[in-house]
């Protein structure tokens, strides 16, 4: 009989201090993880850390931590080596997956942006580590591959996305057969009330002005388009083993309820809290422990009421594109994710309008029908082909094809 995966199997206890490999340490998730390390210096220790190219930021953020370090970009790695700030702890020619394989750690916190996070997730799964997964693209691009590696390696996969963490918290100690439905909440982003006809004129600053969460630029764009929620639907399918018909998205502008689950007797359970990613991070890192985390507490009397709306399909076509790709399976979610990354890069670079982003994704999906994905090589090949096609489509529009951002 196949053993149950988290959250229907409880995390195993680990000795303290918990040893962390922080992947994407200069990004939003990485910085918040290091903040937790500073808050719990006797209970958490960084033994490995990676950055894409911002090695100076990494050196400052690590403080007195002395981990093994990987700087992925070759030019930045050479500059870090010349500066000597990491000494012999800087791995030569190593990416994040190689860092995970070499690190003396119990837990891999994957905060890498985009499909580049899949390889490190698989490496951590093969080692049997606890994986605090903030890189949702690992499951979008290779969900079946990741779950198979988790099973084979005896790893633990704990979600860091606030929505999936909320679901896991609601399911803590429950049986898989008791789960009927997952309900993911979305803030609606900055354009929740804007008529669809006005979206053609929105500025990049407006796109990046999220009403409730402070995040990196790529995920902030995805939250504005609701692509982030579409990717989370695919992620939830793989994490909780539900068919897509049993995963619902509702708009909850306050972001106080992070997600809900409906059990088979009709009971509806929700997890509420302030919009603070450190809670979900700490819950995943510690394996469901409840360490005392300071910060503002949710005041129900101040909130007064909880609002809910159905997502507007006309205003947010990316949500429908993502659900359709997930249901198609195979290479379709890979194509969706790659086309989105390329289009978001063009938007951030100022060469694509916000309103044109869904069209690039839809056209790429139309050009590349879903095909079976047997292994990591096939997934990476599908990713490259989707980026090529999306790039061609952008070139016809005069857009950029370079994915900008730090990992």
C-alpha positions in Angstrom: 0.0 0.0 0.0 1.4 3.4 -0.9 2.0 5.5 2.2 0.0 8.7 2.7 1.8 12.0 1.9 1.6 15.2 3.9 -0.8 16.6 5.2 -2.5 13.2 5.7 0.8 11.9 7.2 2.3 13.9 10.0 5.8 15.4 9.7 8.6 13.6 11.6 10.3 15.3 14.5 13.7 16.7 13.7 16.5 17.6 16.2 17.2 21.3 16.9 18.7 23.4 15.7 17.0 22.8 12.4 19.5 23.0 9.6 18.2 24.9 6.6 19.3 25.2 2.9 17.7 28.5 1.8 17.3 28.5 -2.0 16.7 31.9 -3.5 17.9 33.5 -0.4 17.9 37.1 -1.8 14.2 36.9 -2.8 11.2 37.7 -0.7 10.8 34.2 0.7 14.5 33.9 1.3 14.7 37.2 3.2 11.7 36.3 5.4 13.3 32.9 6.1 16.5 34.6 7.2 14.4 36.9 9.4 13.0 33.8 11.1 16.6 32.5 11.6 17.5 35.8 13.3 14.4 35.5 15.5 15.2 32.0 16.5 19.0 31.8 16.5 19.2 28.8 18.9 16.6 26.8 17.0 17.3 27.5 13.3 20.7 27.5 11.5 21.5 28.2 7.8 23.9 25.6 6.5 23.4 26.3 2.8 22.2 29.3 0.7 21.8 30.1 -2.9 21.3 33.3 -4.9 21.0 33.8 -8.6 23.3 36.8 -8.9 22.9 39.2 -6.0 25.9 37.8 -4.0 26.5 41.1 -2.1 22.9 41.2 -0.9 23.3 37.5 0.2 26.5 38.2 2.1 24.8 41.1 4.0 21.6 39.0 4.7 23.5 36.0 6.1 25.2 38.1 8.8 27.1 35.8 11.1 25.8 32.6 9.4 28.5 30.7 7.6 26.7 28.4 5.2 27.8 26.6 2.0 27.0 29.1 -0.8 26.0 28.7 -4.5 25.8 31.7 -6.8 24.1 30.5 -10.0 25.1 33.2 -12.5 28.6 32.6 -13.7 29.6 36.2 -13.9 28.3 37.0 -10.4 29.9 33.8 -9.1 33.3 35.0 -10.4 32.8 38.4 -8.9 32.0 36.8 -5.5 35.0 34.6 -5.7 37.3 37.6 -6.4 35.8 39.5 -3.5 36.4 36.5 -1.2 33.5 37.2 1.0 32.4 33.6 1.2 35.9 32.1 1.2 36.1 28.4 0.4 32.4 28.0 1.2 31.5 29.3 -2.3 30.9 26.3 -4.5 32.5 26.5 -8.0 30.1 26.1 -10.9 27.2 24.9 -8.7 23.5 25.6 -9.1 20.8 25.3 -6.5 20.2 21.6 -7.1 23.9 20.8 -6.7 23.9 22.8 -3.5 21.0 20.8 -2.1 22.9 17.6 -2.9 26.0 18.8 -1.1 24.5 20.6 1.9 24.5 19.3 5.4 20.8 20.1 6.1 17.5 18.7 7.3 15.2 21.2 5.4 15.3 22.8 2.0 13.4 26.1 1.8 12.7 26.6 -1.9 12.0 30.3 -2.6 13.4 30.2 -6.2 11.3 32.1 -8.7 9.9 30.1 -11.7 10.5 26.8 -13.3 14.2 26.9 -12.2 13.0 25.7 -8.9 12.0 22.2 -10.1 15.5 20.7 -10.2 16.3 21.7 -6.6 12.9 20.4 -5.4 13.6 17.0 -7.0 17.2 17.0 -5.5 15.8 17.6 -2.1 13.1 14.9 -2.5 15.7 12.4 -3.6 17.6 13.1 -0.4 14.6 12.6 1.8 14.6 16.2 3.1 11.7 18.2 4.5 10.9 20.6 1.7 9.3 23.9 2.6 8.0 24.7 -0.9 7.3 28.3 -1.9 8.2 27.5 -5.5 4.8 26.6 -6.8 6.2 26.1 -10.3 7.8 22.9 -9.1 4.4 21.3 -8.9 3.0 23.2 -11.9 5.8 22.0 -14.2 6.6 18.6 -12.6 3.9 17.8 -10.1 3.8 14.0 -10.8 7.6 13.9 -10.9 7.9 15.6 -7.6 5.3 13.5 -5.8 7.0 10.3 -7.2 10.4 11.6 -6.0 8.9 12.4 -2.5 7.5 8.9 -2.2 10.7 7.2 -3.4 13.0 9.3 -1.2 10.9 9.4 1.9 10.8 13.2 1.8 8.3 15.6 3.3 6.6 18.2 1.1 5.1 21.1 3.1 3.6 24.1 1.3 4.7 27.6 2.0 2.1 29.4 -0.1 -0.3 31.0 2.4 -3.3 29.4 0.7 -1.9 25.8 0.7 -0.5 26.2 4.2 -4.0 27.2 5.3 -5.5 24.1 3.7 -2.8 22.0 5.4 -3.5 23.6 8.8 -7.2 22.9 8.4 -6.5 19.2 7.5 -4.0 18.7 10.3 -4.8 15.2 11.8 -7.6 14.4 9.4 -8.0 11.6 6.9 -7.9 11.9 3.1 -11.3 10.4 2.7 -12.8 13.2 4.9 -11.8 16.0 2.4 -14.5 17.0 -0.1 -13.4 20.4 -1.5 -10.6 22.9 -1.2 -11.5 26.6 -1.5 -8.6 28.9 -2.3 -9.1 32.6 -1.6 -7.8 35.5 -3.8 -7.5 39.1 -2.9 -8.5 40.1 -6.4 -5.4 42.3 -6.8 -5.3 45.9 -7.7 -7.8 45.7 -10.5 -10.6 43.8 -8.8 -13.1 46.6 -9.3 -11.8 48.1 -12.5 -13.9 47.6 -15.6 -12.2 45.3 -18.1 -12.3 48.0 -20.8 -10.0 50.2 -18.7 -7.3 47.6 -18.2 -5.6 48.6 -21.5 -4.3 51.8 -20.0 -3.0 50.6 -16.6 0.6 51.5 -15.7 3.3 49.1 -14.5 3.3 50.9 -11.2 -0.4 50.1 -10.8 0.2 46.5 -11.6 2.8 46.2 -8.9 0.7 47.9 -6.3 -0.8 44.9 -4.5 -3.5 45.9 -2.0 -2.6 43.4 0.8 0.7 41.5 0.2 4.3 42.7 -0.3 6.0 40.3 -2.7 8.6 40.2 -5.5 7.7 41.7 -8.9 6.9 38.4 -10.7 4.5 37.1 -8.2 2.9 40.5 -7.8 2.1 40.6 -11.5 0.7 37.1 -11.3 -1.5 38.2 -8.4 -2.8 41.1 -10.5 -3.7 38.8 -13.4 -4.9 36.0 -11.0 -2.4 33.7 -12.8 -1.0 33.1 -9.4 -4.3 31.7 -8.3 -4.5 29.6 -11.4 -1.1 28.1 -10.6 -2.2 27.5 -7.1 -5.2 25.5 -8.4 -2.7 23.2 -10.2 -0.5 23.1 -7.1 -3.5 22.1 -4.9 -4.4 19.3 -7.3 -1.0 17.8 -6.8 -0.6 18.5 -3.0 -4.0 17.3 -1.9 -4.9 14.7 -4.5 -8.2 16.4 -5.5 -9.7 16.6 -9.0 -9.9 20.1 -10.5 -13.7 20.1 -10.1 -13.2 20.0 -6.3 -10.9 23.0 -6.2 -12.7 26.4 -6.1 -11.4 29.9 -6.2 -13.3 32.8 -4.5 -12.3 36.4 -4.2 -11.9 37.6 -0.6 -10.6 41.2 -0.7 -9.4 41.4 2.9 -7.1 38.4 2.7 -7.9 37.6 6.3 -9.1 34.0 5.4 -6.2 32.4 3.7 -8.2 29.3 2.4 -10.9 26.9 3.5 -11.7 23.2 3.2 -15.0 21.5 3.1 -15.3 18.1 4.7 -17.6 15.3 3.5 -20.1 16.0 6.3 -20.5 19.6 5.0 -18.3 21.2 7.7 -16.4 24.2 6.4 -13.0 25.0 8.1 -11.0 28.1 7.5 -7.6 29.4 8.6 -7.5 33.2 9.4 -4.6 35.5 10.1 -2.7 38.6 9.2 -1.2 38.6 5.7 2.3 37.6 6.9 4.2 34.9 5.0 6.4 34.2 8.0 3.6 32.2 9.7 3.3 29.8 6.8 7.1 29.6 6.5 7.6 28.8 10.1 4.7 26.2 10.1 6.4 24.4 7.1 10.0 24.6 8.4 9.1 23.3 11.9 6.8 20.6 10.7 3.6 22.0 12.2 5.2 23.3 15.4 3.7 26.5 16.8 6.7 28.6 17.9 5.9 32.0 19.4 6.0 34.4 16.5 5.7 38.1 17.2 3.8 40.5 15.0 0.3 42.0 14.7 -2.6 39.8 15.6 -5.8 39.6 13.6 -8.5 41.7 15.3 -11.9 40.4 14.3 -13.8 43.4 15.8 -11.7 45.8 13.7 -12.4 43.7 10.5 -16.1 43.8 11.2 -17.2 41.7 8.2 -15.8 39.2 5.7 -16.6 39.8 2.0 -16.6 37.2 -0.8 -17.0 37.5 -4.6 -16.8 35.2 -7.6 -13.8 35.9 -9.8 -14.6 37.8 -13.0 -13.7 35.6 -15.9 -13.6 38.6 -18.3 -11.2 40.6 -16.1 -9.1 37.6 -15.1 -8.8 35.3 -18.2 -5.5 33.8 -16.8 -7.4 31.9 -14.2 -9.4 30.0 -16.8 -6.3 29.4 -18.9 -4.6 27.8 -15.9 -7.5 25.6 -14.9 -7.8 24.4 -18.5 -4.1 23.7 -18.7 -4.2 21.7 -15.5 -7.1 19.7 -16.7 -5.3 18.9 -20.0 -2.3 17.7 -18.0 1.0 16.5 -19.6 3.0 19.4 -21.0 0.1 21.9 -20.9 0.9 23.3 -17.4 4.5 23.6 -18.4 3.6 25.6 -21.5 1.3 27.8 -19.4 4.0 28.6 -16.9 6.7 29.2 -19.4 4.6 31.5 -21.6 3.5 33.4 -18.5 7.1 33.8 -17.3 8.2 35.2 -20.7 5.2 37.5 -20.9 5.6 38.8 -17.4 9.3 39.5 -18.1 8.2 41.6 -21.2 5.7 43.4 -19.0 8.3 44.2 -16.4 10.6 45.3 -19.1 8.1 47.8 -20.4 7.6 46.0 -23.8 4.2 44.4 -23.2 1.0 45.9 -22.0 -0.7 44.3 -19.1 -3.9 43.7 -21.1 -1.9 41.7 -23.7 -0.3 39.3 -21.3 -3.2 36.7 -21.4 -3.2 36.7 -25.2 0.5 35.6 -25.4 -0.2 32.7 -23.0 -3.3 31.6 -24.9 -1.6 31.8 -28.2 1.4 29.7 -26.9 -1.0 27.1 -25.5 -2.8 26.9 -28.9 0.5 26.4 -30.7 1.7 23.6 -28.4 -0.9 20.8 -27.7 -0.5 18.8 -24.5 2.0 15.9 -24.7 3.0 13.3 -22.1 5.9 14.1 -19.7 7.8 11.1 -18.6 10.8 12.6 -16.8 12.7 15.8 -15.9 14.4 16.0 -19.3 11.0 15.9 -21.1 9.7 18.6 -18.7 12.7 20.9 -19.4 12.4 20.3 -23.1 8.8 21.3 -23.1 9.7 24.4 -21.0 12.3 25.4 -23.5 10.0 24.9 -26.5 7.2 26.9 -24.8 9.7 29.8 -24.1 10.8 29.7 -27.7 7.2 29.9 -29.1 6.2 32.6 -26.6 9.4 34.6 -27.5 8.4 34.4 -31.2 5.0 35.6 -30.4 6.4 38.5 -28.5 8.9 39.4 -31.2 6.0 39.8 -33.6 4.6 42.3 -31.1 7.9 43.9 -30.5 8.2 42.4 -27.0 11.2 41.2 -25.0 11.9 37.5 -24.3 14.3 37.7 -21.4 13.1 36.6 -18.0 14.3 39.3 -15.6 14.4 38.7 -11.8 16.5 37.3 -9.0 16.5 33.7 -7.7 
